[in-house]
Amino acid sequence: MNSPMTPNGPLYPANLSTQPQVIRLHHSKILALFRALDSVLIVCVLWVILRVLQIEWDNGYTILAIGAVIIFGFFAEGNEVYYLWRGYSMTSLASRLIFSWLLTALLIAVALISVLPFAKIDLQSVILWLAITPEVMISLHWARRVVLAKLRSSPSEPRRVAIVGANELGVRMINSLADTPWLGYRVVGFYDDRITNDDERRLDVEEQSVPVNGDLDQLYEDARDGKIDIVFVTLPMRAEFRIHAVINRLADTTVTPYVIPDVFNFDLLHSRLTCIQGIPALSIYDSPLVDNSLAKRLEDVVIGLGMLIALSIPMLLIAIGVKLTSKGPIFFKQTRYGMGGEHIKVWKFRSMTVCEDGDSVTQAKKGDMRVTPFGNFLRRTSLDELPQLFNVLSGSMSLVGPRPHAVAHNEFYRGQIKGYMLRHKVKPGITGLAQINGYRGETETLDKMSGRIAYDLEYIRNWSLLLDLKILWGTLFRGFVGQHAY
């Protein structure tokens, strides 16, 4: 069939598939509006407080308000406050807002300490502003959710959804839709041409029975008859030809099909979805520091420098103790793997009579004769790790992260434990999630090392600045001592 012609050529190309195709990102106009409203709210709350306290607004408050808007916008973006993650709870949103504002308040406090003697800024009004703003902001977002939930929870004509693929991913998709009733979706059932047993004609999903309405031919018939509005295709990735066939047949209907890639078969590690000139790309093993390296570095420098100043005298006393109780250097530097598998020199107070750093390193055991009496005390209390603050400030380590292992141990375990080297997607840390959960010290069995690696990967998968602070707090009570630390 020839394409319709115009004086300038065909009205549309004969083969549409030859044209460049891109995927557009879905943007929420409501979230864009509330991003702007939050900025206005920050300024308005400060203005109202100054009016109530009868304080005149001057250039100092203008700079303060504009600075807060910029800083909060930076941290809110880092904490994904305005991302279109449909379905996450109000509690999660509130925690993101509070944490972003706390970081903003911290930087504002630091700035005020330096300029307060030279600026006419009322400290009481600023404290009230920093305290009240997050409550007002959370109330605004809560009201947004209440209103939208009310409008969407009982739509006059809910969108009828069909799931192609009576499998685990399909069940997960229905569970997600059930948790977000305000989106206005109503699942009519599964469609699958590989269900033959009558006992499998209904699947239990979150205490509800969802029917399998038929095979794919039944899907096409129901779609043509106008019984379906949206189709989610949850077939496995290996079923490429079946997916193509479904999409091509649905082109003869008016339904909107979505392809749900079965990426959860992979062991995702801080996975991110991105788009490169309209081409979607999903990272399977990614590092949280790709987008958050500046925030993580700021955390390390500020807290690490404060710890080094506070612990300088105890560290001096420990150095004297090491020198007086055994022969050898005060510090022991061992080669370890850093981020990306690069070799770094990790600093420790020497706790042994030997300084092993080669292709074969024997892990310390209970009653190890190489450990000095004073070194035994240092190791049990983790005080031997304090010089790693120098590693943190130099940038080769972080305060929180997977503990660095000797190169010899890395080379051995990387062939024994799946995903072992993924722990090097972030900088090694002085403490970590594994350490506050009991995996500290000797790992004489493969199971113990596997448990430590599981916590390391869990940390990377769920990393946030708030998680770092929780681990640092937990280290004060559970990370310094342990029955397996020799």
C-alpha positions in Angstrom: 0.0 0.0 0.0 1.5 3.3 -1.0 1.6 6.3 1.4 -0.7 9.2 0.7 1.2 11.9 -1.3 1.4 15.7 -1.0 3.2 18.1 -3.3 6.2 17.9 -1.0 6.2 14.1 -0.7 4.6 11.4 1.4 2.2 12.5 4.1 3.8 10.0 6.5 6.6 7.5 6.1 5.7 4.1 4.7 7.6 2.3 7.4 7.3 4.0 10.8 9.8 1.6 12.4 12.6 3.1 10.4 12.2 6.5 12.2 14.3 7.2 15.3 12.4 6.1 18.4 12.8 7.5 21.9 11.2 7.0 25.3 10.0 10.1 27.1 10.3 10.3 30.8 7.0 10.7 32.7 7.0 14.0 34.6 4.5 14.9 37.4 3.2 18.5 37.1 1.9 18.2 40.7 5.4 17.4 42.1 6.9 20.2 40.0 4.3 22.6 41.5 5.1 21.5 45.0 8.8 21.8 44.4 8.1 25.5 43.7 5.7 25.8 46.6 8.2 24.4 49.1 10.7 27.1 48.0 8.0 29.8 48.5 7.0 28.2 51.8 10.6 28.5 53.2 10.6 32.2 52.5 7.0 32.8 53.7 7.5 31.0 57.1 10.5 33.2 57.8 8.6 36.3 56.8 5.6 35.4 59.0 7.9 34.8 62.0 9.6 38.1 61.6 6.2 39.9 61.3 4.9 38.2 64.5 8.1 39.1 66.4 8.0 42.6 64.8 11.4 42.4 63.3 12.2 44.3 60.1 13.1 42.3 57.0 16.5 43.4 55.6 19.1 42.2 53.2 20.5 39.7 55.7 17.2 37.8 55.9 16.9 37.9 52.1 20.3 36.2 51.7 19.4 33.8 54.5 16.1 32.8 52.8 17.6 32.5 49.3 20.5 30.4 50.7 18.1 28.1 52.4 16.0 27.6 49.3 19.1 26.7 47.3 20.6 24.4 49.9 17.3 22.6 50.6 16.7 22.1 46.9 20.1 20.4 46.6 19.5 18.1 49.5 15.9 17.4 48.5 17.1 16.3 45.1 19.7 14.0 46.7 17.0 12.5 48.9 14.6 12.0 45.9 11.8 14.1 47.6 10.3 15.1 44.3 10.8 11.9 42.3 7.7 10.1 40.9 8.0 7.0 43.1 4.3 6.1 43.1 3.3 4.2 46.2 5.9 5.1 48.8 4.4 6.0 52.1 3.9 9.4 53.7 6.2 8.3 56.5 9.0 7.8 53.9 8.3 11.2 52.3 8.3 12.9 55.7 11.6 11.3 56.7 13.1 12.5 53.4 11.8 16.0 53.9 13.0 16.2 57.5 16.4 14.8 56.7 16.9 17.3 53.8 15.9 20.2 56.1 18.1 19.0 58.9 21.1 19.1 56.6 20.0 22.5 55.4 19.7 23.7 59.0 23.2 22.4 59.8 24.8 24.3 57.0 22.8 27.4 57.8 23.9 27.1 61.5 27.6 26.8 60.4 27.2 29.9 58.1 25.5 31.9 60.9 28.3 31.2 63.4 30.7 33.0 61.1 28.6 35.9 60.1 26.4 36.5 63.1 28.8 38.9 64.8 28.7 41.1 61.6 25.0 40.8 60.7 21.9 42.1 62.3 20.1 38.7 62.4 17.8 37.8 65.3 18.9 34.4 66.5 15.5 33.6 68.1 13.6 34.1 64.9 16.0 31.9 62.9 15.7 29.1 65.5 11.9 29.3 65.3 12.1 29.3 61.5 14.3 26.2 61.4 12.0 24.4 63.8 8.6 25.3 62.3 9.4 25.0 58.5 9.6 21.2 58.3 6.3 20.8 60.1 4.6 23.2 57.7 6.2 21.5 54.7 5.1 18.0 55.8 1.6 19.3 56.5 1.4 20.7 52.9 2.5 17.4 51.3 0.2 15.4 53.6 -2.7 17.6 52.5 -1.7 17.0 48.8 -1.8 13.3 49.4 -5.1 13.4 51.2 -6.7 15.4 48.4 -5.3 13.3 45.6 -6.2 10.1 47.4 -9.8 11.3 47.8 -10.0 12.3 44.1 -8.5 9.0 42.8 -9.7 6.4 45.3 -13.2 6.3 43.9 -13.0 7.3 40.2 -16.3 7.3 38.3 -14.7 4.9 35.7 -11.6 3.1 37.1 -9.1 2.0 34.6 -9.4 -1.7 33.9 -6.1 -3.5 34.0 -5.1 -6.9 32.7 -1.9 -8.8 33.6 -0.3 -10.9 30.9 1.7 -13.6 32.8 0.4 -15.5 35.8 3.8 -15.6 37.4 5.7 -14.1 40.4 6.3 -10.7 38.7 2.6 -10.5 37.8 1.6 -11.2 41.4 4.1 -8.5 42.5 2.5 -6.1 40.1 -1.0 -6.7 41.4 0.3 -6.3 45.0 1.7 -2.9 44.1 -1.5 -1.8 42.5 -3.5 -3.0 45.5 -1.2 -0.8 47.7 -2.0 2.3 45.7 -5.8 2.4 45.3 -5.7 6.2 44.7 -4.2 5.6 41.2 -7.6 4.4 40.1 -6.7 0.9 38.7 -9.0 -2.1 38.9 -7.4 -5.5 38.0 -9.8 -7.6 35.9 -7.5 -10.7 36.0 -4.5 -12.6 34.6 -4.2 -13.8 31.0 -1.7 -16.7 30.3 -1.7 -19.2 27.5 0.3 -21.7 29.6 -2.2 -22.2 32.3 -3.9 -25.6 31.6 -4.8 -26.9 35.1 -8.3 -25.8 36.4 -6.8 -25.5 39.9 -4.5 -22.7 38.6 -7.4 -20.6 37.2 -7.3 -18.4 40.3 -4.2 -17.0 42.1 -4.2 -15.8 45.7 -2.8 -12.3 45.9 -2.7 -10.6 49.3 -5.8 -12.4 50.7 -7.7 -11.9 47.4 -8.4 -14.4 44.7 -7.5 -13.0 41.2 -8.9 -15.0 38.3 -7.0 -16.2 35.2 -9.5 -15.1 32.6 -8.1 -17.2 29.8 -5.3 -17.4 27.3 -3.9 -14.7 25.0 -6.6 -15.2 22.4 -9.1 -14.3 25.1 -7.0 -11.3 26.0 -7.2 -10.0 22.4 -10.9 -10.7 22.3 -11.6 -8.8 25.5 -9.3 -5.9 24.4 -11.2 -5.6 21.1 -14.6 -5.7 23.0 -13.5 -2.7 25.1 -13.3 -4.7 28.4 -9.7 -3.7 29.1 -8.0 -0.3 29.2 -4.4 -1.1 30.2 -2.3 -4.3 29.8 0.8 -5.0 31.9 3.0 -7.6 30.2 5.0 -9.4 32.9 6.4 -12.3 30.9 10.0 -13.3 31.6 12.7 -11.6 29.5 13.6 -14.9 27.8 10.1 -14.8 26.2 11.1 -12.1 23.8 9.1 -13.5 20.8 5.9 -13.9 22.9 6.2 -10.4 24.2 6.6 -9.1 20.6 3.6 -11.1 19.5 1.4 -9.8 22.3 2.3 -6.1 21.6 1.8 -6.5 17.9 -1.6 -8.1 18.4 -2.6 -5.3 20.8 -1.8 -2.7 18.1 -5.2 -3.7 16.6 -6.9 -2.5 19.8 -7.1 0.8 21.8 -5.6 -0.5 25.0 -2.4 0.9 26.5 0.2 -1.8 26.9 3.1 -1.6 29.3 6.1 -4.0 29.3 7.4 -4.8 32.8 10.9 -6.1 32.4 11.7 -9.0 34.8 14.8 -7.4 36.2 14.2 -8.7 39.7 15.8 -12.0 38.6 19.1 -10.2 39.0 20.5 -9.5 42.4 20.1 -5.7 42.1 22.7 -3.6 43.9 21.6 0.1 44.2 20.0 -0.2 40.8 19.2 3.0 38.9 17.0 3.7 35.9 18.4 6.3 33.5 17.7 7.5 30.0 20.3 8.3 27.4 18.8 10.3 24.5 15.5 8.5 24.9 17.1 5.1 25.4 16.2 3.6 28.8 19.1 2.0 30.7 19.0 0.1 33.9 22.1 -0.4 36.0 22.3 -3.8 37.7 25.3 -3.3 40.0 25.8 0.4 40.7 27.3 2.5 43.4 25.3 5.0 45.5 28.2 7.4 45.3 27.6 8.0 41.6 25.1 10.7 42.6 26.0 11.3 46.2 29.8 11.4 46.4 29.8 15.1 47.4 27.4 14.5 50.3 29.3 11.4 51.5 32.6 13.2 51.3 31.2 16.2 53.2 30.0 13.8 55.9 33.4 12.1 56.2 35.3 15.4 56.4 33.1 17.2 58.9 32.5 14.2 61.3 36.0 12.7 60.7 37.8 16.0 61.5 35.7 16.5 64.6 36.5 12.9 65.8 40.2 13.4 65.1 40.3 16.6 67.2 38.3 15.0 70.0 40.4 11.8 70.0 43.8 13.4 69.5 44.9 13.1 73.1 43.7 9.4 73.5 45.5 8.6 70.2 48.7 10.2 71.5 48.5 8.1 74.7 47.9 4.9 72.6 50.9 5.7 70.5 53.1 6.1 73.6 51.7 2.8 74.9 52.5 0.9 71.7 56.0 2.2 71.6 56.7 1.4 75.3 55.2 -2.1 75.3 56.8 -3.7 72.3 59.5 -3.2 69.7 58.6 -2.0 66.3 56.8 1.0 64.6 53.8 2.7 66.2 51.7 2.4 63.1 51.1 -0.6 60.9 50.2 0.1 57.3 48.7 -2.8 55.3 47.7 -2.9 51.6 43.9 -3.3 51.2 41.4 -3.0 48.4 39.7 0.4 48.2 36.8 1.6 46.0 37.0 0.1 42.6 39.5 -2.5 43.7 42.4 0.0 43.9 45.1 -0.7 46.4 45.3 1.6 49.4 47.4 1.7 52.5 45.2 1.3 55.6 46.6 2.8 58.8 46.3 1.0 62.2 48.1 1.1 65.6 50.5 -1.8 65.6 49.0 -4.6 67.7 51.2 -7.5 66.7 54.9 -8.4 66.8 54.8 -8.9 63.0 53.6 -6.6 60.2 52.3 -9.0 57.5 51.5 -7.4 54.2 51.9 -9.8 51.3 50.3 -12.6 49.2 49.7 -14.6 52.3 48.2 -13.1 55.4 47.1 -15.2 58.4 43.9 -13.8 60.0 44.2 -13.2 63.8 42.7 -15.9 65.9 41.8 -16.4 69.6 45.0 -16.7 71.6 47.2 -15.6 68.7 50.8 -15.4 69.9 51.6 -12.6 67.5 49.3 -10.2 69.3 51.0 -8.2 72.1 49.3 -7.8 75.5 48.6 -4.1 74.8 47.7 -4.9 71.2 45.1 -7.4 72.5 43.4 -4.6 74.4 43.5 -2.3 71.4 42.0 -5.0 69.1 39.2 -5.9 71.5 38.2 -2.3 71.8 38.8 -1.4 68.2 41.1 1.4 69.3 43.8 0.0 66.9 41.5 1.3 64.0 41.6 5.0 65.1 44.5 6.0 62.7 42.2 5.2 59.9 40.7 8.6 60.5 43.8 9.8 58.5 42.6 7.5 55.6 39.1 9.1 55.9 40.4 12.6 55.7 42.8 11.8 52.8 39.8 10.3 50.9 40.9 6.6 50.6 38.4 5.4 53.2 35.0 6.5 54.6 33.7 6.5 58.2 31.1 4.0 57.2 31.4 1.2 54.6 32.5 -2.4 54.2 35.5 -3.2 56.3 38.7 -3.5 54.1 40.2 -7.0 53.9 43.8 -7.9 53.3 44.5 -8.4 49.6 45.3 -12.1 50.1 41.8 -12.6 51.7 40.1 -10.7 48.9 41.7 -12.9 46.3 40.7 -16.1 48.1 37.1 -15.2 48.9 36.2 -13.6 45.6 36.3 -17.1 44.1 34.2 -18.5 47.0 31.4 -16.0 47.5 29.1 -14.7 44.8 29.2 -11.0 44.5 32.1 -10.6 46.9 33.9 -7.9 44.9 30.7 -5.8 44.7 31.5 -4.6 48.2 34.2 -2.4 46.5 31.6 -0.3 44.8 32.0 2.1 47.7 34.9 3.2 49.8 35.8 0.9 52.7 34.9 2.1 56.1 36.1 2.2 59.7 32.8 0.7 60.7 29.9 -0.8 58.8 26.5 -2.5 58.9 28.1 -5.9 59.4 30.2 -4.8 62.4 27.2 -3.5 64.4 25.3 -6.8 63.6 28.0 -9.0 65.1 30.2 -9.7 62.1 33.4 -8.3 63.6 36.8 -9.9 64.0 37.7 -13.4 62.8 35.8 -15.0 60.0 37.2 -18.5 60.2 34.4 -20.1 58.3 32.9 -19.4 54.8 29.5 -19.0 56.4 30.7 -16.2 58.6 32.4 -14.4 55.7 29.2 -14.9 53.6 27.2 -13.3 56.4 29.5 -10.3 56.5 29.3 -9.8 52.8 25.5 -10.0 52.9 25.4 -7.1 55.3 28.0 -5.2 53.2 25.8 -5.5 50.1 22.7 -4.7 52.0 24.4 -1.5 53.1 25.3 -0.5 49.5 21.8 -1.5 48.3 20.1 0.8 50.9 22.7 3.5 51.4 21.7 6.9 52.7 23.2 9.6 54.9 20.7 8.7 57.5 21.8 5.0 57.4 25.4 6.2 57.9 24.4 8.2 61.0 22.5 5.2 62.4 25.5 2.9 61.9 27.8 5.5 63.6 25.4 5.7 66.5 25.2 1.9 66.7 28.9 1.6 66.7 29.1 3.5 70.0 27.2 0.6 71.6 27.8 -2.5 69.5 30.7 -1.8 67.2 33.8 -1.3 69.4 33.8 -4.6 71.2 32.8 -8.1 70.3 33.4 -11.7 71.3 35.0 -12.5 67.9 37.5 -9.6 68.0 41.0 -10.9 68.7 
